[in-house]
Structure formats: C-alpha cells, structure tokens
Amino acid sequence: MAMVDIMKNPDKIICSYNDRKIAPRENKMTEKIFLLIENEYRDEEIIYPYYRFREAGYEVKVVGPEKGKQYRGKYGTFLESDLAISEADPDDAAALIIPGGNAPDKMRINKDMVDLVKKMNLQQKVIGAICHGGWMLAEAGIIKDRKVTGYISIATDLRNAGGVYLDEEIVVDDNIVTSRKPDDLPAFCRTILELIRNS
C-alpha cells in the first residue's frame, strides 16, 4: 500500500516486520541497520527508511525498549520491534537511524537507547537523525561544534547542546547525517546509503 494510503487510512494498517530476510548485496554478508522506535514516532520517518534500506539490500532491525512489542505512530501505523535495546550490539550494525515525532522525547530518557547512540558514534558508525530525532544526538552529547539540522522547533536545543544549526535539507558532519522533516526523506536516505557504502 502506498504511503498516501497509509496516511489516509491509519486504522487499517498494522506493520510487522520480524525476521524478514534480505538477499546479500553482491558478495558481502548482509549488513544491518538499526532503526530506533518508540511510541508516537512520525510514521513516514519510520516507514520510508525501513523500505528504502531494505530495497538497497540491508537488513533493517527495528530496536525498541522491548522486543516483539508493537509501537504506535502519530498517525496510527503500528510497527513491531525486532530487538530490545538491551540486545542491540553496535558491532552488529553499519548505521543507526533515529526518526522524529514525539518518539525521541521518550527515547532520550531511556539510558540504554542514549548509550547506543554514544557507542555507535565512538565507532564512527553512520548515525542519521531526522526531525525531532536530533534530540537524541543532543542527549548523547555528540554534536558539540558539529553542523546539524532538525525540525525548527528543536533548533535552540541543538544549539544549546553545542551544535551549529543549519536550516538545510541535509547536513552531513563526518558520520552524522541530519534532516529537518518528512519532505527531506529522499535526500536523507540517499546520503546515508552513500556514507555506508563509502565507509
């Protein structure tokens, strides 16, 4: 079903993505991408990256506070977690994606979720945050003197965390990729894929 249909008919959609296998890319073992989740995520910012990265040949693992729990988006879609945050090993993934909505406000008070962001940054893994997802970067303390963007309402929070806020579709600073809103998703996902392939 198309995204527009999902948004128009949120009560009819339940998305569960456990244990779906992806064919390896060329001669490499399939790489994993972690997709963080909590309730009230921005629906497009979960669904679009999930399918875009699968299409590119990556195994997307949805990581929430609990394993096998369905989390509800702002517009009524549901997505089930593959892993509990306690099971997410930064060594296992090439990248970490943080969606927006109200979910990051819940994620940033979860120490294990914040620690995963810190650990993946220390390993120079690609970290993508869109919309309010930048709250997690601020909470992890990894944006001091780094260029970032995000939804305009969190611009002050990003600056207060030491970030250099830019109102642009896509901002890349080393391993961190940030975007502002759902309209930026094509550039957001394309840039993350380029960074992973070149890392």
N, C-alpha and C positions, 0 to 999 in steps of 0.2 A: 504493500500500500504506500502511496506517495506521501511525502511529508505533509503536504497541504491537507490530505485526507486525515492524517493522524491528528493534526491540529484542529480540524473541524469536528472530528468525532472521537474525542479523547476517551470517552467512557466505553468505547467498543474495542480499545486496543490494550492488549497485555503483551508485553515483550519479555520473553525469557530466553536467555542466550547461553545456557550452560553447556559446556563440553562439546561445542561445535568445532570440528577440526578444519584446519586450513591447510591447503596444499603448500609445501615448502616453496620458497622463492628460489628458482633456478637450482643451484647445487648446495644451497645453505640450509641449515636447520631453520625451521620457522622461528622467527623472533617474536617475543611477546611485547605487548604494550599494555600497561596498566591504565585503567580508566577509573578514577575515583568516583564514588557515588554516595549520596545521602539524600534524604527526603527533600522535596521541593527544588530539585535540580531544574535547570532550564532545559526543557525537553529536546529542542533542536541541538543543543550543545553536548548532549549525550548521544543521541541517535545518529546524527550526521557523522561525527568522528568514528563511532563504532563501525558503521558500514564502510566508510571511506578507507579506514585502515585495514579492514578485512579484505576489501577489494584489492588493496595493494599487496596482499599476501601475508599480513601479520596476524598473529593470534591475539585477539583482544581479550584481556581478563578484566572483568568488572570487579572492583575491590571496594567493599563497604565495611562498616563496623562489624557486621555479622555475615557469615556465609549462608547462601541459599535463601536470603530474605529478599522480598520484593520491595523496592523503593519507589515512591510515587513522585512524578514530576509535577511542576507547577500547573501544567495543562492536562494532567490526568493520565499520562502514559505510565506504565509500570515496567521496571527493569529489575531482573534478579541478579544478585551478586554471585560471582563465581568463587571468590575468595573472601575470607575475613581479613581485615587489615593485619591481624597477627600472623597470617600465613604469607603475606606479601614480602618476598625477598628481593631487595633491589638488584641483586646479582642476576635475577631471572628475566629482567625486562630491559628493553632498549630505550623506552621512553615512558613518561608519566603524563597523563592528561587530566587537567582539573577543569570541570565545567563551571558554569555560573549558576544564576538563580539564587535562591536562598540557601542552597546546599553548603556552600563554602563557609557560611556563618556557623553552621553546625560542625563542619569538618574541623574548623580551627580551634575548637575546644576539645578535640579528640587528640590526645598526645601522640598516639601511635600513628595517626594519619599525618600529623605535622612532622613527626620523626622520619616517616618515609620520604617526605619531600626533602628534608635535610640530607638524608643518606644518599638519595639519588643525585642531588646536587653535588655532594662531595665526590661522587664517582663520575661527575661530568656527563651524566645521562641527560638526554633531552627532556626538558620539562615544559609542557605547554599549558598555559592558563588563559582562559577566555572570560570576558565579562567580569563577574564578581570573583572569579577564580583567583584573581590576584591577591585577595585577602589571605590565601594560604601561603603565598610567597612572602607576604609581609610577616605573617605569624612565624614562619620558619626562619626569618631573619636573613634572607639570602639575596635581597635586592639593593643593599646599600651601594650607592654610587653606580648603579646599573640602570640602563634605559628600560623602561617598561610602559605598557599601556593597560587599559582596562576600562570598564564602564565608568562614565564620567563621575558618577556619584561616589566612587572609591578613589578618585584621583588624590584627594587630600590624604587619605590613609596610606596610599603608596608613597607619596612624598614624605610623610611622617616616618615611614619605615626606611627612609634614605634613598628611595628610588628617584630616578629622573623621569618624570611623567611626560609622555608624548601622546598627543591626540592623533594617532595614526592607525590605519587598518591593521598593520602588522609591525611589531617591533621585535627585533632579534638582538640579544646581547649574550654572546657566547652560546651557552647551552639552553638559555631561557627564551621561550617564544611566547609573546602575549598578544592578544587581540581584544577588541572592545565589546563586540555584540554579535548576535547571530548572523548578521549580514557579512561579517568578516570570515565566516567559517571556511569558505573555499581557500582563501589565502592562508588561513591558519593551518589547515590540514596539509596543504601543499608544501608549506615551508617546513613543517615538522617532518614530513616524509623526506624532503631533501636533506635535512640535517642528519636524520638517522642514517641515510644511505651514505653520507659523506663522513660519518664518524668512525 
